[in-house]
Amino acid sequence: MNKKEILQQLEKRNKELYPLIFKDYDTMKELKDYKISHKNVFDEYYSNLPKIKQLKWDLMTPKEQAKRLELERKIIAKKRKKGRL
């Protein structure tokens, strides 16, 4: 399996898990109970996120990577500027 297929598989799996993770609860107790009983689902979802991010990065061309880094630098600089004002 190549990186693109792995990425697609992980994204598909996280799309399936998303509704299980982000549900509405009436009380905090319900949320805590649900988190405890579905710990493996939460762990899988959140452990897939860095893998997806890394695979997306690996599949980018060097030019796309440079563009992405420049955009992130601009965003960080803008946030810092706003924080100082």
NUPATOR-442038 format. One line per 10 residues: number of its first residue (from 1); for each residue x, y, z of N, C-alpha, C, CB. Coordinates in nm, 2 decimals. Each point is the difference from the previous one (the first is absolute). Glycine has a CB too. Layout:
NUM	X:Y:Z:X:Y:Z:X:Y:Z:X:Y:Z ~ ...
//
This chain:
1	0.08:-0.12:0.00:-0.08:0.12:0.00:0.09:0.12:0.00:-0.19:-0.12:0.12 ~ 0.16:0.22:-0.21:0.08:0.12:-0.01:-0.05:0.11:0.10:0.06:-0.06:-0.24 ~ 0.01:0.16:0.25:-0.03:0.11:0.09:-0.14:0.06:-0.03:0.24:0.05:0.03 ~ -0.27:-0.03:-0.16:-0.13:0.06:-0.03:-0.11:-0.09:0.04:0.11:0.11:-0.19 ~ -0.10:-0.24:0.17:-0.11:-0.09:0.04:-0.01:0.00:0.16:0.04:-0.14:-0.21 ~ 0.07:0.14:0.28:0.00:0.00:0.14:-0.07:0.13:0.05:0.21:-0.14:0.01 ~ -0.18:0.25:-0.07:-0.06:0.13:0.03:-0.15:-0.01:-0.02:0.21:0.12:-0.06 ~ -0.25:-0.17:-0.05:-0.15:-0.01:-0.03:-0.07:-0.09:0.10:0.05:0.04:-0.24 ~ 0.02:-0.15:0.28:-0.06:-0.09:0.09:-0.01:0.07:0.14:0.10:-0.20:-0.13 ~ 0.00:0.27:0.17:-0.01:0.06:0.13:-0.10:0.11:0.01:0.24:-0.05:0.03
11	-0.25:0.13:-0.14:-0.10:0.11:-0.01:-0.14:-0.06:0.00:0.16:0.14:-0.13 ~ -0.18:-0.25:0.06:-0.13:-0.07:0.00:-0.04:-0.04:0.14:0.04:-0.07:-0.24 ~ 0.06:0.00:0.30:-0.03:-0.05:0.14:-0.03:0.12:0.10:0.15:-0.20:-0.05 ~ -0.08:0.31:0.04:-0.03:0.11:0.09:-0.13:0.06:-0.03:0.24:0.04:0.02 ~ -0.28:-0.04:-0.15:-0.13:0.05:-0.04:-0.11:-0.09:0.07:0.09:0.09:-0.22 ~ -0.07:-0.22:0.23:-0.09:-0.09:0.06:0.00:0.02:0.15:0.04:-0.17:-0.18 ~ 0.07:0.20:0.24:0.01:0.02:0.14:-0.05:0.14:0.05:0.19:-0.16:0.00 ~ -0.19:0.25:-0.09:-0.03:0.14:0.04:-0.14:0.01:0.07:0.14:0.08:-0.20 ~ -0.24:-0.14:0.15:-0.13:0.02:0.07:0.00:-0.07:0.13:-0.11:0.01:-0.22 ~ 0.19:-0.11:0.24:0.01:-0.06:0.13:0.07:0.08:0.11:0.00:-0.22:-0.12
21	0.10:0.30:0.07:0.08:0.09:0.08:-0.07:0.13:0.04:0.20:-0.10:-0.10 ~ -0.26:0.16:0.00:-0.06:0.13:0.02:-0.15:-0.01:0.01:0.19:0.11:-0.12 ~ -0.24:-0.15:0.23:-0.14:-0.02:0.03:-0.04:0.11:0.10:0.00:-0.25:-0.06 ~ -0.13:0.28:0.07:-0.05:0.09:0.10:-0.05:-0.08:0.12:-0.07:0.16:-0.18 ~ 0.10:-0.11:0.30:-0.04:-0.07:0.12:-0.07:0.10:0.09:0.20:-0.15:-0.01 ~ -0.30:0.10:0.08:-0.07:0.09:0.09:0.08:0.04:0.13:-0.21:-0.11:-0.09 ~ 0.29:0.02:0.14:0.08:0.03:0.12:0.14:-0.04:-0.02:-0.20:-0.03:0.14 ~ 0.29:0.08:-0.06:0.14:-0.03:0.00:0.02:-0.15:0.04:0.06:0.24:0.05 ~ -0.15:-0.29:0.04:0.01:-0.14:0.04:-0.02:-0.09:-0.12:-0.08:0.06:0.23 ~ -0.02:-0.03:-0.31:-0.02:-0.08:-0.12:0.12:0.00:-0.09:-0.24:0.05:0.01
31	0.30:0.06:-0.03:0.12:0.02:-0.08:0.12:-0.09:0.06:-0.08:0.23:-0.07 ~ 0.10:-0.21:0.20:0.11:-0.08:0.06:-0.03:-0.15:-0.01:0.04:0.19:0.16 ~ -0.16:-0.23:-0.14:-0.03:-0.15:-0.01:0.02:-0.05:-0.14:-0.17:0.03:0.19 ~ 0.13:0.05:-0.29:0.02:-0.04:-0.14:0.14:0.00:-0.03:-0.22:0.10:-0.06 ~ 0.30:0.00:0.10:0.14:0.00:-0.03:0.07:-0.13:0.06:0.00:0.25:0.00 ~ -0.04:-0.29:0.12:0.06:-0.11:0.07:-0.03:-0.13:-0.08:-0.01:0.12:0.23 ~ -0.12:-0.13:-0.26:-0.04:-0.13:-0.07:0.04:-0.01:-0.14:-0.20:0.01:0.15 ~ 0.24:0.10:-0.21:0.04:0.00:-0.15:0.14:0.06:-0.01:-0.24:0.03:-0.07 ~ 0.32:-0.06:0.17:0.14:0.05:0.00:0.08:-0.04:-0.13:0.00:-0.01:0.25 ~ -0.02:-0.11:-0.29:0.07:-0.05:-0.12:-0.03:0.08:-0.12:0.00:-0.23:0.10
41	-0.13:0.27:-0.12:-0.04:0.08:-0.11:0.07:0.14:0.00:-0.23:-0.12:0.00 ~ 0.23:0.18:0.12:0.07:0.13:0.02:0.15:-0.01:-0.03:-0.18:0.07:0.17 ~ 0.24:-0.18:-0.12:0.14:-0.02:-0.02:0.03:-0.02:-0.15:0.02:-0.10:0.23 ~ -0.10:0.02:-0.30:0.02:-0.02:-0.14:-0.01:0.13:-0.08:-0.08:-0.24:0.03 ~ -0.03:0.31:0.00:-0.02:0.13:-0.08:0.12:0.09:0.02:-0.25:-0.03:0.03 ~ 0.28:0.06:0.10:0.11:0.10:0.02:0.14:-0.05:-0.03:-0.14:0.09:0.18 ~ 0.16:-0.22:-0.19:0.13:-0.05:-0.04:0.01:0.00:-0.15:0.02:-0.14:0.20 ~ -0.13:0.14:-0.27:0.00:0.01:-0.15:0.03:0.14:-0.05:-0.16:-0.18:-0.01 ~ 0.13:0.28:0.09:0.02:0.14:-0.05:0.14:0.04:-0.03:-0.19:0.06:0.14 ~ 0.29:-0.09:-0.06:0.14:0.03:-0.03:0.05:-0.09:-0.12:0.05:0.07:0.23
51	-0.10:-0.19:-0.24:0.04:-0.08:-0.12:-0.05:0.06:-0.13:-0.01:-0.21:0.15 ~ -0.12:0.25:-0.14:-0.06:0.07:-0.12:0.08:0.12:-0.04:-0.23:-0.09:0.06 ~ 0.26:0.17:0.04:0.08:0.13:-0.03:0.13:-0.04:-0.06:-0.11:0.11:0.20 ~ 0.18:-0.21:-0.15:0.13:-0.03:-0.05:-0.01:-0.06:-0.14:0.08:-0.05:0.23 ~ -0.17:-0.03:-0.26:-0.02:-0.06:-0.13:-0.03:0.11:-0.10:-0.08:-0.22:0.10 ~ -0.01:0.32:-0.06:-0.03:0.11:-0.09:0.13:0.07:-0.04:-0.23:0.02:0.10 ~ 0.31:0.01:0.01:0.13:0.07:-0.02:0.09:-0.08:-0.10:-0.02:0.10:0.23 ~ 0.03:-0.23:-0.20:0.09:-0.09:-0.09:-0.05:0.00:-0.14:0.05:-0.14:0.20 ~ -0.17:0.15:-0.23:-0.06:-0.01:-0.13:0.01:0.14:-0.08:-0.15:-0.18:0.08 ~ 0.18:0.28:0.00:0.02:0.13:-0.07:0.13:0.01:-0.07:-0.14:0.11:0.17
61	0.14:-0.03:-0.28:0.13:0.02:-0.07:0.08:0.10:0.08:-0.11:-0.04:-0.23 ~ 0.24:0.05:0.21:0.08:0.09:0.07:-0.05:0.15:-0.01:0.20:-0.15:-0.03 ~ -0.25:0.18:-0.09:-0.05:0.13:-0.03:-0.13:0.03:0.09:0.10:0.00:-0.24 ~ -0.18:-0.10:0.25:-0.12:0.01:0.08:0.03:0.01:0.15:-0.13:-0.13:-0.17 ~ 0.24:0.06:0.21:0.04:0.00:0.14:0.05:0.14:0.03:0.06:-0.25:-0.01 ~ 0.02:0.31:-0.08:0.06:0.13:0.03:-0.11:0.10:0.01:0.21:-0.06:-0.13 ~ -0.31:0.05:0.04:-0.12:0.09:0.00:-0.07:-0.01:0.14:-0.02:-0.02:-0.25 ~ 0.00:-0.10:0.29:-0.07:-0.03:0.13:0.07:0.06:0.12:-0.09:-0.21:-0.10 ~ 0.23:0.19:0.10:0.08:0.06:0.11:-0.01:0.15:0.00:0.16:-0.20:-0.02 ~ -0.15:0.26:-0.10:-0.01:0.15:-0.01:-0.14:0.05:0.05:0.16:-0.01:-0.19
71	-0.26:-0.06:0.16:-0.14:0.03:0.04:-0.01:-0.01:0.16:-0.09:-0.07:-0.22 ~ 0.15:-0.03:0.27:0.00:-0.02:0.15:0.08:0.11:0.07:-0.03:-0.25:-0.03 ~ 0.14:0.28:-0.03:0.08:0.11:0.06:-0.08:0.13:0.00:0.21:-0.11:-0.08 ~ -0.28:0.14:-0.03:-0.08:0.12:-0.01:-0.11:0.00:0.11:0.05:0.02:-0.25 ~ -0.11:-0.13:0.26:-0.11:-0.01:0.10:0.05:0.02:0.14:-0.12:-0.16:-0.15 ~ 0.24:0.10:0.18:0.06:0.02:0.14:0.04:0.14:0.02:0.09:-0.23:-0.01 ~ -0.03:0.30:-0.09:0.04:0.14:0.01:-0.13:0.09:0.02:0.20:-0.05:-0.15 ~ -0.30:0.02:0.08:-0.13:0.08:0.02:-0.05:-0.02:0.14:-0.05:-0.03:-0.25 ~ 0.05:-0.09:0.30:-0.05:-0.03:0.14:0.08:0.08:0.10:-0.09:-0.23:-0.07 ~ 0.22:0.22:0.05:0.09:0.07:0.09:-0.02:0.15:0.00:0.17:-0.17:-0.03
81	-0.19:0.23:-0.09:-0.03:0.14:-0.01:-0.12:0.04:0.07:0.11:0.00:-0.22 ~ -0.22:-0.08:0.20:-0.13:0.03:0.07:0.02:-0.01:0.15:-0.12:-0.09:-0.20 ~ 0.20:0.00:0.25:0.02:-0.02:0.14:0.07:0.12:0.06:0.01:-0.24:-0.03 ~ 0.07:0.31:-0.04:0.08:0.11:0.05:-0.08:0.13:0.00:0.21:-0.11:-0.08 ~ -0.31:0.12:0.00:-0.08:0.13:-0.01:-0.09:0.01:0.12:0.01:-0.01:-0.24
//
